Amino acid sequence: MSEEKNCCCHKKKERSEKEYKDLINRLNRIEGQIRGIKGMVEKDAYCPDIITQVAAANAALNSFNKVLLANHIKTCVTDDIKSGKEGTVDELVTMLQKLMK
């Protein structure tokens, strides 16, 4: 975690070691689920079985998003509001709108 991470945006977030490990572990499990789905397709698995696994992967991604969003609100958003950065609320609203499409 000490190495500087490349980011696709202009902002960065310092995460605690616990938060970082939790997020990475969740992503590793999701990655494994996706590889499993790919393997099912390659082995001509029955469509409903694949769909069930896709639903599980979607649920895992949604859970990941909930954890990440909660951490974001508890840290970044709260800190920015306390320091008077009102644009953060607009950014949060825009992000939530994207999530709810």
C-alpha positions as CSV (number, residue, x, y, z in Angstrom):
1,M,0.0,0.0,0.0
2,S,2.9,2.3,0.5
3,E,3.6,2.5,-3.3
4,E,1.9,5.4,-5.1
5,K,-1.0,4.0,-7.0
6,N,-2.0,5.3,-10.5
7,C,-5.5,6.7,-10.6
8,C,-7.8,7.6,-13.4
9,C,-8.9,10.8,-11.7
10,H,-7.3,13.8,-10.1
11,K,-8.1,12.9,-6.5
12,K,-6.6,10.1,-4.4
13,K,-7.7,8.5,-1.2
14,E,-5.4,7.2,1.6
15,R,-6.9,4.1,3.0
16,S,-6.1,2.3,6.2
17,E,-4.4,-1.0,5.9
18,K,-7.6,-2.8,7.1
19,E,-9.8,-1.0,4.5
20,Y,-7.3,-1.6,1.7
21,K,-7.0,-5.4,2.5
22,D,-10.8,-5.7,2.8
23,L,-11.4,-4.1,-0.6
24,I,-8.7,-6.1,-2.3
25,N,-10.0,-9.4,-0.8
26,R,-13.5,-8.6,-2.0
27,L,-12.1,-7.8,-5.5
28,N,-10.0,-11.0,-5.6
29,R,-13.2,-13.0,-4.7
30,I,-15.1,-11.2,-7.5
31,E,-12.3,-11.8,-9.9
32,G,-12.4,-15.5,-9.1
33,Q,-16.2,-15.6,-9.6
34,I,-15.7,-14.0,-13.1
35,R,-13.0,-16.5,-14.0
36,G,-15.4,-19.2,-12.9
37,I,-18.2,-17.9,-15.1
38,K,-15.8,-17.7,-18.0
39,G,-14.9,-21.3,-17.4
40,M,-18.5,-22.3,-17.3
41,V,-19.1,-20.7,-20.7
42,E,-16.0,-22.4,-22.1
43,K,-17.3,-25.8,-20.8
44,D,-20.8,-25.2,-22.3
45,A,-22.5,-25.1,-18.9
46,Y,-26.2,-24.9,-18.7
47,C,-27.5,-21.3,-19.2
48,P,-29.4,-21.1,-15.9
49,D,-26.4,-22.3,-14.0
50,I,-24.3,-19.5,-15.6
51,I,-27.0,-16.9,-14.9
52,T,-27.1,-17.9,-11.3
53,Q,-23.3,-17.3,-11.0
54,V,-23.6,-14.0,-12.8
55,A,-26.2,-12.9,-10.3
56,A,-23.9,-13.9,-7.5
57,A,-21.1,-11.9,-9.1
58,N,-23.4,-8.9,-9.5
59,A,-24.4,-9.2,-5.8
60,A,-20.7,-9.2,-4.8
61,L,-20.0,-6.1,-6.9
62,N,-23.0,-4.4,-5.3
63,S,-21.8,-5.3,-1.9
64,F,-18.3,-4.0,-2.8
65,N,-19.9,-0.7,-3.9
66,K,-21.9,-0.4,-0.7
67,V,-18.7,-0.8,1.4
68,L,-16.7,1.6,-0.7
69,L,-19.6,4.2,-0.7
70,A,-20.0,4.0,3.1
71,N,-16.2,4.5,3.6
72,H,-16.3,7.4,1.1
73,I,-19.1,9.1,2.9
74,K,-17.6,8.5,6.4
75,T,-14.2,9.9,5.4
76,C,-13.9,12.0,2.2
77,V,-17.4,13.5,2.1
78,T,-17.5,14.2,5.8
79,D,-14.0,15.8,5.8
80,D,-14.8,17.9,2.8
81,I,-18.1,19.2,4.2
82,K,-16.3,20.1,7.5
83,S,-13.7,22.1,5.5
84,G,-16.4,23.9,3.5
85,K,-16.0,22.1,0.2
86,E,-19.6,22.1,-0.9
87,G,-18.9,20.7,-4.3
88,T,-18.4,17.3,-2.7
89,V,-22.1,17.0,-2.1
90,D,-22.8,17.6,-5.8
91,E,-20.2,15.1,-6.7
92,L,-21.8,12.5,-4.3
93,V,-25.3,13.2,-5.8
94,T,-23.9,12.7,-9.4
95,M,-22.2,9.5,-8.3
96,L,-25.4,8.2,-6.7
97,Q,-27.4,9.0,-9.8
98,K,-24.9,6.9,-11.9
99,L,-25.2,4.0,-9.4
100,M,-29.0,4.1,-9.6
101,K,-29.3,3.8,-13.4
